[in-house]
Amino acid sequence: MADHSELITTAELADILMRPDLRLFDCTTYLEPVPPGSRVPYLAVSGRQTFEAGHIPGANFLDLQGEFSDPHTELRFMMPPVAQLEAAFGRHGISANSRVVLYSIGTMMWATRFWWMLRSLGFEGASLLDGGIDKWTAEGRDIETGLAGGYPLARFTARPVPGLFVGKHDVLAATADRNTVIVNALGPQFYKGLEPSRYGRAGRIPGSVSVPAATLIDPKSKAFVPLAEAEQVFAAQGITRDKRVIAYCGGGISATIDLLQLHRLGYDNLTLYDGSMGEWAKDESLPIETG
């Protein structure tokens, strides 16, 4: 079994906290409810306040919605132009020689989103802190408070990797492609359309299979489940290494947990539908499936 591991343990991180090339980031965002009838499905709130209340010593903060998303669309968290990302990552001190470690509070999906974005830009030096700050604090490790100290400015040069993000027309075409598996990372109640969707029409992309991101994370430790367990989950849904995988969720965030685990298992034809149900469910021209 392959293990293209981008994970770093809390003990390993503790050993390298003083490395000058380390760039350690809290990536947390919170999704808060909005009143019924609102034009947006949720309010995306930066995790900066909880970062300042407590973070791993030396860490800085990345604001996904503030600096790293396309500001010219109503869809949340969409991949912005490469030039915007080069400038933003450079402001945060990331260069080709940086050792980047990412974590988030409560769920790994904000950290895995940044990992996927960096990978799509050709940057391979990013790791996920397995278990995040939840595991770090549970082990009684040091925490500091206050504002981010900042890293020295750097030059981040992207080398974009094609095919890691796709749009709705590519996904629609893929629904008829027997060599592609479309994976829904939302919970089973949303996959089946049993509960109202905050994105629009309830249900899923036709033909997609269900691998909830939550099943790939240990709920107690917040760490990723063992690879053997993840392999069984994917295999049960007919996901094999000879097929292309397109993962989606509500806003292109939790699906990156599925992509991270598939990457660790050695799958190499992986794609994220960036718009996900935030786009698909609102477009009446696109088919939807329930049950």
Order of alpha helices (4+ residues) and beta strands (2+ residues): beta-alpha-beta-beta-beta-alpha-beta-alpha-alpha-beta-alpha-beta-alpha-beta-alpha-beta-alpha-beta-alpha-beta-alpha-beta-alpha
